[in-house]
Amino acid sequence: MSAHPLYDVVAVGCGPSNLSLAALATEIPGLSLAVLERDPEMRWHPGLMLPGAKLQVSPWKDLVSLSSPTNPYSFLNYLVFTGRVHRFLVSSRGGVHRKEFEQYYAWAAERVGSVHFGQDVRAVERVPEGFLVHTADTTWRSRNLVLGAGRRPHVPAAARPFLGPDVVHAHHYLRAPRGTGGARTLVVGGGQSSAEIVHHLLSAPGALPSRLVWATGRIGLPPLDDSAFGNDWFTPAGVHRFHRAGPKVRARLLEALRYTSDGVSEGLLTDIYHRLYELDYLEDTAFGHSVLPGYRLAQLGRRETGYEALLSGIEPGDELAAAADTVILATGYSDGAPEFLAPLLDELPRHDDGTFRTRADFRLDTACRPAGPGALVGTGGVWVQNAARHSHGVADPNLSLATWRSATILNSLLGRTAFKTEGFDTAFSFAPDGALDGPPPATRRTVPTSSTAQAGTFLQ
C-alpha cells in the first residue's frame, strides 16, 4: 500500500464546505492540503437534482465571495469564464438553479488542484506526526484533519427492513428505480425535499401516481422564513451569539428558528397547490390525493401487493392506514460520527447528549500542538464542517456561512488572521456582554483603510 508525503491538512469529503476550504486555501502560500472524496467526480446531492430545483440562498454565498471576493473561484468568475454571465443576469431573476451551482462546483474542483476523487476513507488513526488517513488502496499522512463527510440519510425504524427499489430515502430518489406512474405512492416528510419530490411526481412526464398520500409530519406545510430579520441569524454575529448560549437556550433557539432553514420555498408550495387544483378540476386524469398535516410513519408492512403504512396523527388513537406501491422517505438526515472516525472516538470529548464539544473556531476540543520551527501549522487538530448545529446554530448546515466557516477554520489552522471573519454588521444587536453602546452610523459607513485590511480579502 502506497503512502503520501506529510500534508498540513487532509480534508475528508468534497461537498461545498471542503471545496470552499480548498478554494480559499489557494491564497495561502506553502499550505499543503488534500481533499479526499469517495465519489469519482464532483456531485452535489445527485439523487435530489430535480429539474427546476433552485437554491434557497443568494448565489453570492458561493465558495469564496463572502470572505475573499477577489478569489478566482467565485461564482461570478465562473459565469464570466464560461461566457454566460450576461444571459445569467437576464435569466436568473426567479432564482438560481441548483444544477448550475453543481456545474460551478465541478468547475472549481477541477481547478483548485487539491481535490482527489475516488478516495473512500476507511479509517483514521492518530500518530505522533498527526494522523494517518487510510483509504482502500493508499494512506495519506497529515498534521491535521478537517471532517466534511456529510450527514447520513435518516430512515425511520419502521421502514428500515423494507429499504429497496420500492422503499427509498429521498437522498436516492433520482437514482432509484422508481415506478410511480399510475401507482399508489406515499411520501413521508414535510421539508423542502419532500415538496420538491411531490412537485416532480405531479409534473414530470410519466411520474403521476394513481393516488398520492403526503404525510407531512408538520402541522401544515410551513414556508421557509426568508424574512430580513430571520436572515440576520445567518451571519457571523448570529453564530457567535448562539455559541455563547447555554445548552437550554440553544435548544430553544433551534426550535424557534427552525423554519429559517427547514421550511419549504413559498413559490414551490404555491406551484404544488396550483398543480393539485389543475389535477382535481381541470384535467381528465385518474388521480387522487391526500395531504395529511401532522401525520408520521408509525408502522410499515408488506401486503400481497405493495405495502400498508400506519400513519400516526397528533392525538392519541388518531391513526390512518395507507396502501402504497412506492414509499419515498423525505425524512432528513442524522447526525453522528462517520464510521471511519471510530479509532479516534474515545479521545474526542462530548457533551451529555453525545454531541462533540466544538469550539467557536469549529475545532473539536482535542489536544493540538502549536507549530514548531519552520512549520506553517500546528499538529493534531480536528475541525468539523457542517456538523456543529448543536453548538453553532441553524446556520451551520446551510450554505449561507460555508465560506465564513472555511475562512474561520483556516485562520485557526494558521494561528493568524488570513481572512476577515469578524467585524461584520447586523441589524440585530448581538451584544456579547450586555452592552448596547455601538458605533454611530457614520462610523459604520467608514471604509477600512489598507492598514487594517487583509490583502485579497475584500475590495478596496
Disulfide bonds with the S-S distance in Angstrom:
none
